[in-house]
Amino acid sequence: MQMNARFISTSIAGLFGLSVLTGCGGSSSSDDTLVAPVATAFNLNFKAMSGSEEINCDTMLTGYGSDQSYSVGLSDLRFYVSNIKFYDQYDVEIEITLDENEFQYQNAEGFVGLVDMTSNSSGSCQSDAIAFSEGTARTNTSITGTLFDTGVTKVTFDVGVPQGVMKDVIATNSAEDAPSPLNEMYWSWAGGYRHFVMNFAIEDTNGVAGEGYLHIGSRGCGGDGLLALEGKDECDFVNTPKVELIDFDPAVNTVVIDVQKVLNDVAFASTNGTDAPAVSCHSAPSSAQVDCGPIFVNFGIDGDTGEATASSNLTVSME
């Protein structure tokens, strides 16, 4: 395991400083013992909530839409996580090592993990709950690894597949042999990945049922006859939300994705000429898919550029 170079420099400087104080007759006693940080296992835990209510496949959520007249039942909630960094109280990055397993993959281009909040075995997550159900049986609510525990006070990460990982995996694999967890969540194979998927059932106060499909992913990743990112290093619209949580300790805190904030200011208006309520966003410009306008704002993504800022992301918090 390799240590972060800045961390080594800081630690050595700290140790040297203590030695000088002791040698000059400082207040330290001869019993002082310098304890080097050790590699400690960590879990970066996630949960889904709607306001103050924790949610799952069996929870029907009320009060959605501009007039709060719609109910929502999750069918599928999955998203990729990457570029994970922990910081100490001096805002120095702490070296971490991330595990590799069926939900966590890394290659020379970077790391990506899949958080899957929903199975497909109950409630609105069952395959017949909505027309285009795509949930899987497996779930995962934690990213795991080890870190040198010098006191974590901040975490930052991206919600999505890194561009370099996407380029490499699509260039070197087929849909059938793509490594887990990158064997799911692609738009269509070789067209790029969706970073965040939330499918859900909707019902209005009159009992009229509808459906919602919210898919955030990079756009403009290839050309006619080309693989995604073939001939370029970034999609035209990266559309990868960023997160920064201050005063966060993975031993104590949990990352919260708030579905209510994801759908804040979304109209739930019908899109097919019927009375059925609907939400539809597949990362198109808001001029083509009006629901993408508020949803991108909620995630802190500039719809005109595809760039994102953590300070503008309203959808992720901690508890």
Disulfide bonds with the S-S distance in Angstrom:
Cys57-Cys125 1.96
Cys221-Cys235 2.09
Cys281-Cys292 2.13
